[in-house]
Amino acid sequence: MSTAKIRVMNSGPLHVTGEFNLVDAEGNHYPHKGIFSLCRCGLSACKPYCDGSHRAERWESVVNSDKPAAGTGT
């Protein structure tokens, strides 16, 4: 079974760790294992991956959940 953890970084990307498949709009599967970051700001030159462009543009976004998701134990 594939497992992944996704952490939303304030004013930054989605940090993804674990093992899973990334599926593009055409249905192509890209298996991933390890750690990488997905762009949230839309400024990256290598979307969907983060290239750090959000820092140069001082892009800001703070995401907080009202409560933990069921089953997370937090």
mmCIF file of the N, C-alpha and C atoms, coordinates in Angstrom:
data_MODEL
# 
_entry.id   MODEL 
# 
loop_
_atom_site.group_PDB 
_atom_site.id 
_atom_site.type_symbol 
_atom_site.label_atom_id 
_atom_site.label_alt_id 
_atom_site.label_comp_id 
_atom_site.label_asym_id 
_atom_site.label_entity_id 
_atom_site.label_seq_id 
_atom_site.pdbx_PDB_ins_code 
_atom_site.Cartn_x 
_atom_site.Cartn_y 
_atom_site.Cartn_z 
_atom_site.occupancy 
_atom_site.B_iso_or_equiv 
_atom_site.pdbx_formal_charge 
_atom_site.auth_seq_id 
_atom_site.auth_comp_id 
_atom_site.auth_asym_id 
_atom_site.auth_atom_id 
_atom_site.pdbx_PDB_model_num 
ATOM 1   N N  . MET A 1 1  ? 0.834   -1.190 0.000   1.00 0.00 ? 1  MET A N  1 
ATOM 2   C CA . MET A 1 1  ? 0.000   0.000  0.000   1.00 0.00 ? 1  MET A CA 1 
ATOM 3   C C  . MET A 1 1  ? 0.873   1.246  0.000   1.00 0.00 ? 1  MET A C  1 
ATOM 4   N N  . SER A 1 2  ? 0.550   2.223  -0.828  1.00 0.00 ? 2  SER A N  1 
ATOM 5   C CA . SER A 1 2  ? 1.292   3.472  -0.883  1.00 0.00 ? 2  SER A CA 1 
ATOM 6   C C  . SER A 1 2  ? 0.890   4.372  0.268   1.00 0.00 ? 2  SER A C  1 
ATOM 7   N N  . THR A 1 3  ? 1.868   5.047  0.816   1.00 0.00 ? 3  THR A N  1 
ATOM 8   C CA . THR A 1 3  ? 1.591   6.000  1.879   1.00 0.00 ? 3  THR A CA 1 
ATOM 9   C C  . THR A 1 3  ? 2.277   7.311  1.546   1.00 0.00 ? 3  THR A C  1 
ATOM 10  N N  . ALA A 1 4  ? 1.668   8.403  1.919   1.00 0.00 ? 4  ALA A N  1 
ATOM 11  C CA . ALA A 1 4  ? 2.247   9.711  1.680   1.00 0.00 ? 4  ALA A CA 1 
ATOM 12  C C  . ALA A 1 4  ? 1.802   10.664 2.764   1.00 0.00 ? 4  ALA A C  1 
ATOM 13  N N  . LYS A 1 5  ? 2.651   11.633 3.049   1.00 0.00 ? 5  LYS A N  1 
ATOM 14  C CA . LYS A 1 5  ? 2.314   12.707 3.966   1.00 0.00 ? 5  LYS A CA 1 
ATOM 15  C C  . LYS A 1 5  ? 2.499   14.005 3.201   1.00 0.00 ? 5  LYS A C  1 
ATOM 16  N N  . ILE A 1 6  ? 1.484   14.864 3.249   1.00 0.00 ? 6  ILE A N  1 
ATOM 17  C CA . ILE A 1 6  ? 1.539   16.154 2.568   1.00 0.00 ? 6  ILE A CA 1 
ATOM 18  C C  . ILE A 1 6  ? 1.463   17.244 3.626   1.00 0.00 ? 6  ILE A C  1 
ATOM 19  N N  . ARG A 1 7  ? 2.461   18.124 3.623   1.00 0.00 ? 7  ARG A N  1 
ATOM 20  C CA . ARG A 1 7  ? 2.512   19.213 4.598   1.00 0.00 ? 7  ARG A CA 1 
ATOM 21  C C  . ARG A 1 7  ? 2.424   20.535 3.840   1.00 0.00 ? 7  ARG A C  1 
ATOM 22  N N  . VAL A 1 8  ? 1.433   21.356 4.179   1.00 0.00 ? 8  VAL A N  1 
ATOM 23  C CA . VAL A 1 8  ? 1.269   22.667 3.568   1.00 0.00 ? 8  VAL A CA 1 
ATOM 24  C C  . VAL A 1 8  ? 2.212   23.634 4.277   1.00 0.00 ? 8  VAL A C  1 
ATOM 25  N N  . MET A 1 9  ? 3.115   24.247 3.518   1.00 0.00 ? 9  MET A N  1 
ATOM 26  C CA . MET A 1 9  ? 4.070   25.195 4.077   1.00 0.00 ? 9  MET A CA 1 
ATOM 27  C C  . MET A 1 9  ? 3.519   26.606 3.907   1.00 0.00 ? 9  MET A C  1 
ATOM 28  N N  . ASN A 1 10 ? 3.501   27.391 4.990   1.00 0.00 ? 10 ASN A N  1 
ATOM 29  C CA . ASN A 1 10 ? 3.051   28.774 4.882   1.00 0.00 ? 10 ASN A CA 1 
ATOM 30  C C  . ASN A 1 10 ? 3.940   29.521 3.891   1.00 0.00 ? 10 ASN A C  1 
ATOM 31  N N  . SER A 1 11 ? 3.316   30.245 2.973   1.00 0.00 ? 11 SER A N  1 
ATOM 32  C CA . SER A 1 11 ? 4.022   31.005 1.933   1.00 0.00 ? 11 SER A CA 1 
ATOM 33  C C  . SER A 1 11 ? 5.025   30.147 1.183   1.00 0.00 ? 11 SER A C  1 
ATOM 34  N N  . GLY A 1 12 ? 4.672   28.890 0.969   1.00 0.00 ? 12 GLY A N  1 
ATOM 35  C CA . GLY A 1 12 ? 5.566   27.974 0.278   1.00 0.00 ? 12 GLY A CA 1 
ATOM 36  C C  . GLY A 1 12 ? 4.811   26.828 -0.356  1.00 0.00 ? 12 GLY A C  1 
ATOM 37  N N  . PRO A 1 13 ? 5.550   25.792 -0.728  1.00 0.00 ? 13 PRO A N  1 
ATOM 38  C CA . PRO A 1 13 ? 4.967   24.675 -1.469  1.00 0.00 ? 13 PRO A CA 1 
ATOM 39  C C  . PRO A 1 13 ? 4.271   23.652 -0.583  1.00 0.00 ? 13 PRO A C  1 
ATOM 40  N N  . LEU A 1 14 ? 3.796   22.603 -1.217  1.00 0.00 ? 14 LEU A N  1 
ATOM 41  C CA . LEU A 1 14 ? 3.339   21.413 -0.521  1.00 0.00 ? 14 LEU A CA 1 
ATOM 42  C C  . LEU A 1 14 ? 4.546   20.483 -0.434  1.00 0.00 ? 14 LEU A C  1 
ATOM 43  N N  . HIS A 1 15 ? 4.991   20.140 0.765   1.00 0.00 ? 15 HIS A N  1 
ATOM 44  C CA . HIS A 1 15 ? 6.073   19.169 0.937   1.00 0.00 ? 15 HIS A CA 1 
ATOM 45  C C  . HIS A 1 15 ? 5.445   17.788 1.000   1.00 0.00 ? 15 HIS A C  1 
ATOM 46  N N  . VAL A 1 16 ? 5.858   16.914 0.100   1.00 0.00 ? 16 VAL A N  1 
ATOM 47  C CA . VAL A 1 16 ? 5.294   15.576 -0.005  1.00 0.00 ? 16 VAL A CA 1 
ATOM 48  C C  . VAL A 1 16 ? 6.379   14.562 0.320   1.00 0.00 ? 16 VAL A C  1 
ATOM 49  N N  . THR A 1 17 ? 6.072   13.655 1.244   1.00 0.00 ? 17 THR A N  1 
ATOM 50  C CA . THR A 1 17 ? 7.003   12.583 1.585   1.00 0.00 ? 17 THR A CA 1 
ATOM 51  C C  . THR A 1 17 ? 6.272   11.255 1.512   1.00 0.00 ? 17 THR A C  1 
ATOM 52  N N  . GLY A 1 18 ? 6.993   10.214 1.161   1.00 0.00 ? 18 GLY A N  1 
ATOM 53  C CA . GLY A 1 18 ? 6.401   8.889  1.122   1.00 0.00 ? 18 GLY A CA 1 
ATOM 54  C C  . GLY A 1 18 ? 6.480   8.264  -0.253  1.00 0.00 ? 18 GLY A C  1 
ATOM 55  N N  . GLU A 1 19 ? 5.571   7.335  -0.481  1.00 0.00 ? 19 GLU A N  1 
ATOM 56  C CA . GLU A 1 19 ? 5.523   6.588  -1.734  1.00 0.00 ? 19 GLU A CA 1 
ATOM 57  C C  . GLU A 1 19 ? 4.126   6.705  -2.322  1.00 0.00 ? 19 GLU A C  1 
ATOM 58  N N  . PHE A 1 20 ? 4.018   7.119  -3.581  1.00 0.00 ? 20 PHE A N  1 
ATOM 59  C CA . PHE A 1 20 ? 2.721   7.329  -4.215  1.00 0.00 ? 20 PHE A CA 1 
ATOM 60  C C  . PHE A 1 20 ? 2.908   7.542  -5.705  1.00 0.00 ? 20 PHE A C  1 
ATOM 61  N N  . ASN A 1 21 ? 1.809   7.665  -6.440  1.00 0.00 ? 21 ASN A N  1 
ATOM 62  C CA . ASN A 1 21 ? 1.822   8.001  -7.866  1.00 0.00 ? 21 ASN A CA 1 
ATOM 63  C C  . ASN A 1 21 ? 1.275   9.398  -8.060  1.00 0.00 ? 21 ASN A C  1 
ATOM 64  N N  . LEU A 1 22 ? 1.982   10.208 -8.834  1.00 0.00 ? 22 LEU A N  1 
ATOM 65  C CA . LEU A 1 22 ? 1.481   11.503 -9.277  1.00 0.00 ? 22 LEU A CA 1 
ATOM 66  C C  . LEU A 1 22 ? 0.855   11.249 -10.645 1.00 0.00 ? 22 LEU A C  1 
ATOM 67  N N  . VAL A 1 23 ? -0.392  11.680 -10.850 1.00 0.00 ? 23 VAL A N  1 
ATOM 68  C CA . VAL A 1 23 ? -1.105  11.430 -12.104 1.00 0.00 ? 23 VAL A CA 1 
ATOM 69  C C  . VAL A 1 23 ? -1.394  12.773 -12.763 1.00 0.00 ? 23 VAL A C  1 
ATOM 70  N N  . ASP A 1 24 ? -0.957  12.947 -14.030 1.00 0.00 ? 24 ASP A N  1 
ATOM 71  C CA . ASP A 1 24 ? -1.186  14.219 -14.709 1.00 0.00 ? 24 ASP A CA 1 
ATOM 72  C C  . ASP A 1 24 ? -2.583  14.262 -15.333 1.00 0.00 ? 24 ASP A C  1 
ATOM 73  N N  . ALA A 1 25 ? -2.909  15.374 -15.983 1.00 0.00 ? 25 ALA A N  1 
ATOM 74  C CA . ALA A 1 25 ? -4.243  15.583 -16.544 1.00 0.00 ? 25 ALA A CA 1 
ATOM 75  C C  . ALA A 1 25 ? -4.585  14.579 -17.646 1.00 0.00 ? 25 ALA A C  1 
ATOM 76  N N  . GLU A 1 26 ? -3.559  13.987 -18.267 1.00 0.00 ? 26 GLU A N  1 
ATOM 77  C CA . GLU A 1 26 ? -3.793  13.008 -19.325 1.00 0.00 ? 26 GLU A CA 1 
ATOM 78  C C  . GLU A 1 26 ? -3.838  11.578 -18.798 1.00 0.00 ? 26 GLU A C  1 
ATOM 79  N N  . GLY A 1 27 ? -3.718  11.413 -17.487 1.00 0.00 ? 27 GLY A N  1 
ATOM 80  C CA . GLY A 1 27 ? -3.785  10.095 -16.882 1.00 0.00 ? 27 GLY A CA 1 
ATOM 81  C C  . GLY A 1 27 ? -2.460  9.359  -16.796 1.00 0.00 ? 27 GLY A C  1 
ATOM 82  N N  . ASN A 1 28 ? -1.354  10.033 -17.137 1.00 0.00 ? 28 ASN A N  1 
ATOM 83  C CA . ASN A 1 28 ? -0.030  9.424  -17.032 1.00 0.00 ? 28 ASN A CA 1 
ATOM 84  C C  . ASN A 1 28 ? 0.393   9.342  -15.572 1.00 0.00 ? 28 ASN A C  1 
ATOM 85  N N  . HIS A 1 29 ? 0.921   8.187  -15.173 1.00 0.00 ? 29 HIS A N  1 
ATOM 86  C CA . HIS A 1 29 ? 1.343   7.968  -13.792 1.00 0.00 ? 29 HIS A CA 1 
ATOM 87  C C  . HIS A 1 29 ? 2.843   8.165  -13.659 1.00 0.00 ? 29 HIS A C  1 
ATOM 88  N N  . TYR A 1 30 ? 3.247   8.882  -12.607 1.00 0.00 ? 30 TYR A N  1 
ATOM 89  C CA . TYR A 1 30 ? 4.649   9.116  -12.309 1.00 0.00 ? 30 TYR A CA 1 
ATOM 90  C C  . TYR A 1 30 ? 4.896   8.662  -10.876 1.00 0.00 ? 30 TYR A C  1 
ATOM 91  N N  . PRO A 1 31 ? 5.449   7.454  -10.701 1.00 0.00 ? 31 PRO A N  1 
ATOM 92  C CA . PRO A 1 31 ? 5.698   6.958  -9.350  1.00 0.00 ? 31 PRO A CA 1 
ATOM 93  C C  . PRO A 1 31 ? 6.753   7.815  -8.646  1.00 0.00 ? 31 PRO A C  1 
ATOM 94  N N  . HIS A 1 32 ? 6.521   8.086  -7.378  1.00 0.00 ? 32 HIS A N  1 
ATOM 95  C CA . HIS A 1 32 ? 7.462   8.865  -6.569  1.00 0.00 ? 32 HIS A CA 1 
ATOM 96  C C  . HIS A 1 32 ? 7.710   8.143  -5.259  1.00 0.00 ? 32 HIS A C  1 
ATOM 97  N N  . LYS A 1 33 ? 8.917   8.287  -4.785  1.00 0.00 ? 33 LYS A N  1 
ATOM 98  C CA . LYS A 1 33 ? 9.288   7.755  -3.473  1.00 0.00 ? 33 LYS A CA 1 
ATOM 99  C C  . LYS A 1 33 ? 10.332  8.685  -2.909  1.00 0.00 ? 33 LYS A C  1 
ATOM 100 N N  . GLY A 1 34 ? 10.090  9.192  -1.731  1.00 0.00 ? 34 GLY A N  1 
ATOM 101 C CA . GLY A 1 34 ? 11.053  10.090 -1.102  1.00 0.00 ? 34 GLY A CA 1 
ATOM 102 C C  . GLY A 1 34 ? 10.416  11.399 -0.708  1.00 0.00 ? 34 GLY A C  1 
ATOM 103 N N  . ILE A 1 35 ? 11.136  12.494 -0.961  1.00 0.00 ? 35 ILE A N  1 
ATOM 104 C CA . ILE A 1 35 ? 10.687  13.825 -0.562  1.00 0.00 ? 35 ILE A CA 1 
ATOM 105 C C  . ILE A 1 35 ? 10.782  14.761 -1.759  1.00 0.00 ? 35 ILE A C  1 
ATOM 106 N N  . PHE A 1 36 ? 9.729   15.545 -1.991  1.00 0.00 ? 36 PHE A N  1 
ATOM 107 C CA . PHE A 1 36 ? 9.802   16.612 -2.983  1.00 0.00 ? 36 PHE A CA 1 
ATOM 108 C C  . PHE A 1 36 ? 8.713   17.626 -2.687  1.00 0.00 ? 36 PHE A C  1 
ATOM 109 N N  . SER A 1 37 ? 8.699   18.722 -3.436  1.00 0.00 ? 37 SER A N  1 
ATOM 110 C CA . SER A 1 37 ? 7.758   19.813 -3.181  1.00 0.00 ? 37 SER A CA 1 
ATOM 111 C C  . SER A 1 37 ? 6.954   20.144 -4.427  1.00 0.00 ? 37 SER A C  1 
ATOM 112 N N  . LEU A 1 38 ? 5.659   20.381 -4.228  1.00 0.00 ? 38 LEU A N  1 
ATOM 113 C CA . LEU A 1 38 ? 4.758   20.782 -5.300  1.00 0.00 ? 38 LEU A CA 1 
ATOM 114 C C  . LEU A 1 38 ? 4.458   22.271 -5.188  1.00 0.00 ? 38 LEU A C  1 
ATOM 115 N N  . CYS A 1 39 ? 4.477   22.973 -6.318  1.00 0.00 ? 39 CYS A N  1 
ATOM 116 C CA . CYS A 1 39 ? 4.226   24.411 -6.363  1.00 0.00 ? 39 CYS A CA 1 
ATOM 117 C C  . CYS A 1 39 ? 2.783   24.734 -5.988  1.00 0.00 ? 39 CYS A C  1 
ATOM 118 N N  . ARG A 1 40 ? 2.616   25.779 -5.173  1.00 0.00 ? 40 ARG A N  1 
ATOM 119 C CA . ARG A 1 40 ? 1.274   26.297 -4.861  1.00 0.00 ? 40 ARG A CA 1 
ATOM 120 C C  . ARG A 1 40 ? 1.072   27.697 -5.406  1.00 0.00 ? 40 ARG A C  1 
ATOM 121 N N  . CYS A 1 41 ? 2.170   28.412 -5.710  1.00 0.00 ? 41 CYS A N  1 
ATOM 122 C CA . CYS A 1 41 ? 2.060   29.823 -6.093  1.00 0.00 ? 41 CYS A CA 1 
ATOM 123 C C  . CYS A 1 41 ? 1.800   30.029 -7.584  1.00 0.00 ? 41 CYS A C  1 
ATOM 124 N N  . GLY A 1 42 ? 2.101   29.019 -8.410  1.00 0.00 ? 42 GLY A N  1 
ATOM 125 C CA . GLY A 1 42 ? 1.912   29.140 -9.849  1.00 0.00 ? 42 GLY A CA 1 
ATOM 126 C C  . GLY A 1 42 ? 3.066   29.815 -10.569 1.00 0.00 ? 42 GLY A C  1 
ATOM 127 N N  . LEU A 1 43 ? 4.145   30.161 -9.864  1.00 0.00 ? 43 LEU A N  1 
ATOM 128 C CA . LEU A 1 43 ? 5.269   30.874 -10.460 1.00 0.00 ? 43 LEU A CA 1 
ATOM 129 C C  . LEU A 1 43 ? 6.411   29.974 -10.906 1.00 0.00 ? 43 LEU A C  1 
ATOM 130 N N  . SER A 1 44 ? 6.400   28.714 -10.517 1.00 0.00 ? 44 SER A N  1 
ATOM 131 C CA . SER A 1 44 ? 7.493   27.795 -10.826 1.00 0.00 ? 44 SER A CA 1 
ATOM 132 C C  . SER A 1 44 ? 7.649   27.577 -12.327 1.00 0.00 ? 44 SER A C  1 
ATOM 133 N N  . ALA A 1 45 ? 8.891   27.497 -12.785 1.00 0.00 ? 45 ALA A N  1 
ATOM 134 C CA . ALA A 1 45 ? 9.171   27.218 -14.191 1.00 0.00 ? 45 ALA A CA 1 
ATOM 135 C C  . ALA A 1 45 ? 9.110   25.720 -14.479 1.00 0.00 ? 45 ALA A C  1 
ATOM 136 N N  . CYS A 1 46 ? 9.004   24.902 -13.431 1.00 0.00 ? 46 CYS A N  1 
ATOM 137 C CA . CYS A 1 46 ? 8.988   23.439 -13.632 1.00 0.00 ? 46 CYS A CA 1 
ATOM 138 C C  . CYS A 1 46 ? 7.768   22.808 -12.967 1.00 0.00 ? 46 CYS A C  1 
ATOM 139 N N  . LYS A 1 47 ? 6.591   23.457 -13.138 1.00 0.00 ? 47 LYS A N  1 
ATOM 140 C CA . LYS A 1 47 ? 5.349   22.946 -12.564 1.00 0.00 ? 47 LYS A CA 1 
ATOM 141 C C  . LYS A 1 47 ? 5.134   21.484 -12.945 1.00 0.00 ? 47 LYS A C  1 
ATOM 142 N N  . PRO A 1 48 ? 4.625   20.659 -12.100 1.00 0.00 ? 48 PRO A N  1 
ATOM 143 C CA . PRO A 1 48 ? 3.990   20.972 -10.823 1.00 0.00 ? 48 PRO A CA 1 
ATOM 144 C C  . PRO A 1 48 ? 4.976   21.071 -9.668  1.00 0.00 ? 48 PRO A C  1 
ATOM 145 N N  . TYR A 1 49 ? 6.279   20.950 -9.938  1.00 0.00 ? 49 TYR A N  1 
ATOM 146 C CA . TYR A 1 49 ? 7.270   20.972 -8.868  1.00 0.00 ? 49 TYR A CA 1 
ATOM 147 C C  . TYR A 1 49 ? 7.668   22.399 -8.498  1.00 0.00 ? 49 TYR A C  1 
ATOM 148 N N  . CYS A 1 50 ? 8.022   22.601 -7.256  1.00 0.00 ? 50 CYS A N  1 
ATOM 149 C CA . CYS A 1 50 ? 8.454   23.908 -6.757  1.00 0.00 ? 50 CYS A CA 1 
ATOM 150 C C  . CYS A 1 50 ? 9.915   24.144 -7.128  1.00 0.00 ? 50 CYS A C  1 
ATOM 151 N N  . ASP A 1 51 ? 10.218  25.345 -7.632  1.00 0.00 ? 51 ASP A N  1 
ATOM 152 C CA . ASP A 1 51 ? 11.601  25.716 -7.906  1.00 0.00 ? 51 ASP A CA 1 
ATOM 153 C C  . ASP A 1 51 ? 12.066  26.891 -7.043  1.00 0.00 ? 51 ASP A C  1 
ATOM 154 N N  . GLY A 1 52 ? 11.266  27.272 -6.056  1.00 0.00 ? 52 GLY A N  1 
ATOM 155 C CA . GLY A 1 52 ? 11.626  28.347 -5.137  1.00 0.00 ? 52 GLY A CA 1 
ATOM 156 C C  . GLY A 1 52 ? 11.241  29.741 -5.610  1.00 0.00 ? 52 GLY A C  1 
ATOM 157 N N  . SER A 1 53 ? 10.545  29.856 -6.738  1.00 0.00 ? 53 SER A N  1 
ATOM 158 C CA . SER A 1 53 ? 10.156  31.167 -7.272  1.00 0.00 ? 53 SER A CA 1 
ATOM 159 C C  . SER A 1 53 ? 9.308   31.972 -6.303  1.00 0.00 ? 53 SER A C  1 
ATOM 160 N N  . HIS A 1 54 ? 8.567   31.301 -5.424  1.00 0.00 ? 54 HIS A N  1 
ATOM 161 C CA . HIS A 1 54 ? 7.706   32.002 -4.470  1.00 0.00 ? 54 HIS A CA 1 
ATOM 162 C C  . HIS A 1 54 ? 8.519   32.930 -3.567  1.00 0.00 ? 54 HIS A C  1 
ATOM 163 N N  . ARG A 1 55 ? 9.784   32.566 -3.283  1.00 0.00 ? 55 ARG A N  1 
ATOM 164 C CA . ARG A 1 55 ? 10.635  33.396 -2.413  1.00 0.00 ? 55 ARG A CA 1 
ATOM 165 C C  . ARG A 1 55 ? 10.969  34.723 -3.071  1.00 0.00 ? 55 ARG A C  1 
ATOM 166 N N  . ALA A 1 56 ? 11.394  34.680 -4.336  1.00 0.00 ? 56 ALA A N  1 
ATOM 167 C CA . ALA A 1 56 ? 11.786  35.897 -5.049  1.00 0.00 ? 56 ALA A CA 1 
ATOM 168 C C  . ALA A 1 56 ? 10.606  36.854 -5.214  1.00 0.00 ? 56 ALA A C  1 
ATOM 169 N N  . GLU A 1 57 ? 9.423   36.318 -5.385  1.00 0.00 ? 57 GLU A N  1 
ATOM 170 C CA . GLU A 1 57 ? 8.225   37.140 -5.574  1.00 0.00 ? 57 GLU A CA 1 
ATOM 171 C C  . GLU A 1 57 ? 7.542   37.493 -4.262  1.00 0.00 ? 57 GLU A C  1 
ATOM 172 N N  . ARG A 1 58 ? 8.087   36.965 -3.158  1.00 0.00 ? 58 ARG A N  1 
ATOM 173 C CA . ARG A 1 58 ? 7.501   37.194 -1.816  1.00 0.00 ? 58 ARG A CA 1 
ATOM 174 C C  . ARG A 1 58 ? 6.021   36.817 -1.776  1.00 0.00 ? 58 ARG A C  1 
ATOM 175 N N  . TRP A 1 59 ? 5.707   35.700 -2.427  1.00 0.00 ? 59 TRP A N  1 
ATOM 176 C CA . TRP A 1 59 ? 4.349   35.171 -2.441  1.00 0.00 ? 59 TRP A CA 1 
ATOM 177 C C  . TRP A 1 59 ? 3.964   34.770 -1.017  1.00 0.00 ? 59 TRP A C  1 
ATOM 178 N N  . GLU A 1 60 ? 2.742   35.074 -0.608  1.00 0.00 ? 60 GLU A N  1 
ATOM 179 C CA . GLU A 1 60 ? 2.299   34.762 0.750   1.00 0.00 ? 60 GLU A CA 1 
ATOM 180 C C  . GLU A 1 60 ? 0.992   33.985 0.744   1.00 0.00 ? 60 GLU A C  1 
ATOM 181 N N  . SER A 1 61 ? 0.936   33.001 1.627   1.00 0.00 ? 61 SER A N  1 
ATOM 182 C CA . SER A 1 61 ? -0.279  32.231 1.838   1.00 0.00 ? 61 SER A CA 1 
ATOM 183 C C  . SER A 1 61 ? -0.144  31.491 3.162   1.00 0.00 ? 61 SER A C  1 
ATOM 184 N N  . VAL A 1 62 ? -1.111  31.657 4.031   1.00 0.00 ? 62 VAL A N  1 
ATOM 185 C CA . VAL A 1 62 ? -1.127  30.943 5.303   1.00 0.00 ? 62 VAL A CA 1 
ATOM 186 C C  . VAL A 1 62 ? -2.373  30.067 5.312   1.00 0.00 ? 62 VAL A C  1 
ATOM 187 N N  . VAL A 1 63 ? -2.152  28.767 5.510   1.00 0.00 ? 63 VAL A N  1 
ATOM 188 C CA . VAL A 1 63 ? -3.251  27.807 5.491   1.00 0.00 ? 63 VAL A CA 1 
ATOM 189 C C  . VAL A 1 63 ? -3.299  27.100 6.843   1.00 0.00 ? 63 VAL A C  1 
ATOM 190 N N  . ASN A 1 64 ? -4.418  27.240 7.525   1.00 0.00 ? 64 ASN A N  1 
ATOM 191 C CA . ASN A 1 64 ? -4.613  26.569 8.810   1.00 0.00 ? 64 ASN A CA 1 
ATOM 192 C C  . ASN A 1 64 ? -5.949  25.860 8.788   1.00 0.00 ? 64 ASN A C  1 
ATOM 193 N N  . SER A 1 65 ? -5.960  24.672 9.348   1.00 0.00 ? 65 SER A N  1 
ATOM 194 C CA . SER A 1 65 ? -7.190  23.912 9.443   1.00 0.00 ? 65 SER A CA 1 
ATOM 195 C C  . SER A 1 65 ? -7.885  24.232 10.760  1.00 0.00 ? 65 SER A C  1 
ATOM 196 N N  . ASP A 1 66 ? -9.210  24.214 10.749  1.00 0.00 ? 66 ASP A N  1 
ATOM 197 C CA . ASP A 1 66 ? -9.971  24.437 11.969  1.00 0.00 ? 66 ASP A CA 1 
ATOM 198 C C  . ASP A 1 66 ? -9.793  23.287 12.954  1.00 0.00 ? 66 ASP A C  1 
ATOM 199 N N  . LYS A 1 67 ? -9.650  22.067 12.423  1.00 0.00 ? 67 LYS A N  1 
ATOM 200 C CA . LYS A 1 67 ? -9.484  20.895 13.274  1.00 0.00 ? 67 LYS A CA 1 
ATOM 201 C C  . LYS A 1 67 ? -8.770  19.801 12.487  1.00 0.00 ? 67 LYS A C  1 
ATOM 202 N N  . PRO A 1 68 ? -8.131  18.860 13.161  1.00 0.00 ? 68 PRO A N  1 
ATOM 203 C CA . PRO A 1 68 ? -7.449  17.767 12.451  1.00 0.00 ? 68 PRO A CA 1 
ATOM 204 C C  . PRO A 1 68 ? -8.436  16.870 11.730  1.00 0.00 ? 68 PRO A C  1 
ATOM 205 N N  . ALA A 1 69 ? -7.980  16.288 10.648  1.00 0.00 ? 69 ALA A N  1 
ATOM 206 C CA . ALA A 1 69 ? -8.819  15.344 9.905   1.00 0.00 ? 69 ALA A CA 1 
ATOM 207 C C  . ALA A 1 69 ? -9.026  14.087 10.721  1.00 0.00 ? 69 ALA A C  1 
ATOM 208 N N  . ALA A 1 70 ? -10.148 13.441 10.526  1.00 0.00 ? 70 ALA A N  1 
ATOM 209 C CA . ALA A 1 70 ? -10.455 12.204 11.242  1.00 0.00 ? 70 ALA A CA 1 
ATOM 210 C C  . ALA A 1 70 ? -9.406  11.153 10.959  1.00 0.00 ? 70 ALA A C  1 
ATOM 211 N N  . GLY A 1 71 ? -8.980  10.449 11.986  1.00 0.00 ? 71 GLY A N  1 
ATOM 212 C CA . GLY A 1 71 ? -8.039  9.355  11.817  1.00 0.00 ? 71 GLY A CA 1 
ATOM 213 C C  . GLY A 1 71 ? -6.574  9.754  11.809  1.00 0.00 ? 71 GLY A C  1 
ATOM 214 N N  . THR A 1 72 ? -6.265  11.065 11.975  1.00 0.00 ? 72 THR A N  1 
ATOM 215 C CA . THR A 1 72 ? -4.871  11.472 11.941  1.00 0.00 ? 72 THR A CA 1 
ATOM 216 C C  . THR A 1 72 ? -4.196  11.335 13.302  1.00 0.00 ? 72 THR A C  1 
ATOM 217 N N  . GLY A 1 73 ? -4.986  11.279 14.336  1.00 0.00 ? 73 GLY A N  1 
ATOM 218 C CA . GLY A 1 73 ? -4.426  11.124 15.678  1.00 0.00 ? 73 GLY A CA 1 
ATOM 219 C C  . GLY A 1 73 ? -3.803  12.384 16.228  1.00 0.00 ? 73 GLY A C  1 
ATOM 220 N N  . THR A 1 74 ? -4.017  13.531 15.564  1.00 0.00 ? 74 THR A N  1 
ATOM 221 C CA . THR A 1 74 ? -3.458  14.785 16.060  1.00 0.00 ? 74 THR A CA 1 
ATOM 222 C C  . THR A 1 74 ? -4.529  15.745 16.445  1.00 0.00 ? 74 THR A C  1 
# 
